[in-house]
Amino acid sequence: MNSHKDLIVWQKSMSFVEEIYSLTKGFPDEEKYGLTAQLRRASVSIPSNISEGAARHGKKEFGHFLYMGLGSVAEVETQLELARRLHFASDSAVNCQLQKITEIRRMIQGMISHLDSVKD
């Protein structure tokens, strides 16, 4: 790996952020500093943590940042479900994003498993 940009999970999570920004444009104006901001921030944290971890030296540090990325994945899942319950987004739009975040979660978990299996 030359850079975090070479990681498929980083690429997918960057695309996911773009989709979350598009989705939240349709949220009510009064949510600008509420759920809109929270969802955007949590989604941005995913590729940010992947890139920061990849820039660190050592698998332990990388793993730490991948776990933080998983925390952000859980936040996004919760916030998408809230958007659905509050009728800020359609079921189909939320389901589409939940499928994508599930794939990203699996990829991060796979990276963590790989790091755990690699000897120092």
C-alpha positions, 0 to 999 in steps of 0.5 A, a space after each residue: 500500500 502506497 497510501 490510504 487512498 489505495 484502500 478500497 474501504 477508504 474509497 468506498 467510505 469517501 463515496 459514502 460521505 458524498 451520498 450522505 451530504 446529498 441525502 441530508 440536503 433534503 433534511 429540514 432546515 431546522 436540522 442544519 445544526 442537529 441531525 444533519 450536522 451529526 450525520 455528516 460529521 459521523 460519516 466524515 469520521 469514517 474515512 478520516 480515521 482510516 486515513 489517519 490510522 494508515 498514516 501511523 506506524 504500526 498495526 496496533 495504532 492502525 487497528 486503534 483508528 479502525 476501531 474508531 471508524 467502526 464507532 463512527 459506522 455505528 453512529 451513522 447507522 443510528 442516525 440514519 434510523 433516526 432520519 427514517 423514524 422522523 421522516 426526513 428520508 424515505 425508507 428506500 433512501 435509508 435502506 440504500 445507505 444502510 447497505 453501503 455502511 454495512 459493506 464498509 463495516 465488514 471491510 473495516 472488520 476484515 482489515 482489523 482481523 487481518 492486522 490481528 493475524 499479521 505477526 509483528 
